[in-house]
Structures are given as C-alpha cells and as structure tokens.
Amino acid sequence: KAKAEGRKIVAIGTTSVRTLESAVNRETGLLEAKASATNLFITPGFEFRIVDQMLTNFHTPESTLLVLVSAFAGREHILAAYRHAVEERYHFFSYGDATFLK
C-alpha cells in the first residue's frame, strides 16, 4: 500500500533489506507474507524492488554487508562516505555510528 501511495520504504538494517527484498513478489512488486529463510545475496547490479532508503551501520571492510550497501547506494558513493567517516573518526561496526542511504 505504501509503495502504491508513493511513500518511501525505509529498511532499518541490512537484515531488514534482505528480508523485505526476499518477500517481494518479483512479478507484482507486492510483499507476500510468508515464513521462510532466505539465501538472497545482494551484490552490485541487484534490482531493488521494495526498499527505497536504508539506515545501517558502517560495516567492516570486505564484508558481505559492505557489498550490500555498495549495491544499494553505489560503490563510489559508499567509498566516499567511508573516507569521510574515517577522517571524522566515526565508530564502525555493530556499536558504532550509522548512515542513512537513499
């Protein structure tokens, strides 16, 4: 309903991104309620169907989570954000600072 009304879908964390993108019907674009596991591995080139924006931590280098956020926001954009975070001494990983991506 939110997408049909033109509202943005904001995922809080990469697990939520994978969950939502796994639950969307690729033909209709609608979320389907289901109880299942996912093996979705999001890499650059992935077509996001439901998530428009994301709040997430600064992830470890060479992690699959860094690959996911790069797929979402673009590698160069993420690298620039991470350079800024290092320069400004942001905290990384699970108990660190967060970033809002759109």
C-alpha positions as CSV (number, residue, x, y, z in Angstrom):
1,K,0.0,0.0,0.0
2,A,2.8,2.4,0.9
3,K,4.5,2.0,-2.5
4,A,1.2,2.4,-4.3
5,E,0.7,5.7,-2.5
6,G,4.2,6.8,-3.5
7,R,5.6,6.6,0.0
8,K,9.2,5.5,0.7
9,I,10.1,2.2,2.3
10,V,12.9,2.6,4.8
11,A,14.7,-0.5,6.0
12,I,16.4,-0.4,9.4
13,G,19.5,-2.6,8.9
14,T,20.8,-4.9,6.2
15,T,18.8,-7.8,7.6
16,S,15.6,-5.9,7.0
17,V,16.7,-5.1,3.5
18,R,17.3,-8.8,2.7
19,T,14.0,-9.8,4.4
20,L,11.9,-7.3,2.5
21,E,13.6,-7.9,-0.9
22,S,13.2,-11.7,-0.3
23,A,9.5,-11.3,0.4
24,V,8.6,-9.1,-2.6
25,N,6.9,-10.9,-5.5
26,R,9.1,-10.2,-8.5
27,E,6.2,-10.1,-10.9
28,T,3.7,-8.0,-8.9
29,G,6.1,-5.9,-6.8
30,L,3.9,-6.7,-3.7
31,L,5.1,-8.0,-0.4
32,E,4.0,-11.6,0.4
33,A,3.6,-12.8,3.9
34,K,5.5,-16.0,4.4
35,A,7.5,-17.9,6.9
36,S,10.8,-18.9,5.4
37,A,14.5,-18.5,5.3
38,T,16.4,-16.6,2.6
39,N,19.6,-17.2,0.8
40,L,19.4,-13.8,-1.0
41,F,22.9,-12.4,-1.5
42,I,22.7,-8.8,-2.7
43,T,25.5,-7.7,-5.0
44,P,26.0,-4.7,-7.4
45,G,23.5,-4.9,-10.2
46,F,20.7,-6.2,-7.9
47,E,17.4,-4.5,-8.8
48,F,15.8,-3.3,-5.5
49,R,12.1,-3.6,-5.8
50,I,10.8,-2.5,-2.4
51,V,13.5,-0.8,-0.3
52,D,14.0,2.9,-1.1
53,Q,16.1,4.0,1.8
54,M,18.2,2.3,4.5
55,L,19.6,3.1,7.9
56,T,22.6,0.9,8.7
57,N,26.0,0.8,10.5
58,F,29.3,1.4,8.9
59,H,30.4,-2.1,8.1
60,T,33.7,-3.9,8.1
61,P,35.9,-3.8,5.0
62,E,35.5,-6.7,2.6
63,S,32.3,-7.9,4.3
64,T,29.2,-9.0,2.5
65,L,27.3,-6.2,4.2
66,L,29.6,-3.7,2.6
67,V,28.9,-5.3,-0.7
68,L,25.1,-5.0,0.0
69,V,25.3,-1.2,0.8
70,S,27.5,-0.7,-2.2
71,A,24.9,-2.4,-4.4
72,F,22.3,-0.1,-2.8
73,A,24.0,3.3,-3.0
74,G,26.8,2.7,-5.4
75,R,30.4,1.8,-4.7
76,E,31.9,5.3,-5.2
77,H,29.3,6.9,-3.0
78,I,29.9,4.3,-0.3
79,L,33.7,4.7,-0.5
80,A,33.4,8.5,-0.2
81,A,31.2,8.1,2.8
82,Y,33.6,5.7,4.4
83,R,36.6,8.0,3.7
84,H,34.7,10.8,5.4
85,A,33.8,8.5,8.4
86,V,37.5,7.6,8.8
87,E,38.6,11.2,8.6
88,E,36.0,12.3,11.2
89,R,36.8,9.3,13.4
90,Y,33.3,7.8,13.2
91,H,32.9,4.5,15.0
92,F,32.4,1.4,12.9
93,F,30.7,-2.0,13.2
94,S,27.7,-3.0,15.4
95,Y,28.0,-0.5,18.1
96,G,29.2,2.4,16.0
97,D,27.8,5.3,14.1
98,A,25.1,4.7,11.4
99,T,24.5,6.1,8.0
100,F,21.2,6.9,6.1
101,L,21.3,5.8,2.5
102,K,18.9,6.7,-0.2
